[in-house]
């Protein structure tokens, strides 16, 4: 009897799991890559490449998930990557110290986040306009401050900070992949098990109801955008450490892939519903597409077309599993194998 109850609970949780569709898409995607490019995807190097290149975008997507869950949007994170990368490189070049550079970079991201939050929560500027203006401002300021020049910080490879954040575990596995996983676990607990996450969900669903529940909507939004600014600056540090170089346009190509990963993962565009796990797998779907498509021999020109198809497939599967999830679970329960297991 206890075993039966456990199985029913498992099936119920499986049906309610928001990340199931995107996990299925990622699995099918890698199956296709294995079929059409077996030499590349049967080895470990391509996967280590994904673990090296995807984490900065993953970190951005995880932070953006919280913002979108609250019914807001942040388009400034691409420029935060450039601005915080500049601050990090500048402080390190000036002092030769890695950890003060890290602190200043995170502080610069927090500054951008606080300004965004005040504009949106206190001055009532729509988040799409406030953060779009912020994106242009901080991107332009970065170019002015560095004079449009790229900076090399190769000396940072000899620091403990470089080993800690982007070193190779066992000489093979990129450490930044573990930082991405760690941040995902932390934000999952915040969103699903912490009062702050509960406030985000209430605000995204209905701000009036949130106020009735005693939630300080304005302060919560300011904190939310500040946290997202810090997370974006952390992504900038990971990226700058990995390439040991700062360039003025870093992060500018991240905007659409990061947003795509959030929505592919199942986070509602209207707010009130978000999934950290879905974003995690969604980012690896987007992050592995280009290399996967090119390795099949089709050609790089097919990447955007394939991305569109995968996004559409993810959304369709997501919608269908949500609407038909109960029927699927009932089918499993009525299956011969499940009944046989119950008898045992």
Secondary structure, DSSP 8 states (H G I E B T S, - for coil): -HHHHHHHHHHHHHHH-TTHHHHHHHHHHHHHHHHH-HHHHTSSHHHHHHHHHSHHHHHHHHHHHHHHHTT-----HHHHHHHHHHHHHHHHHHH--HHHHHHHHHHHHHHHHHHHHHHHHTS---HHHHHHHHHHHHHHHHHHHHTT--EE-GGGGGSHHHHHHH-EETTTEEHHHHHHHHHHHHHHHHHHHSHHHHHHHHHHH-HHHHHHTT--HHHHHHHHHHHHHHHHHHHHHHHHHHHTEE-TTTTTT-HHHHHHHHHHTT--TTSS---HHHHHHHHHHHHHHHHHHHHTTS-GGGHHHHHHHHHHHHHHHHHHHHHHHHHHHHHHHHSHHHHHHHH-
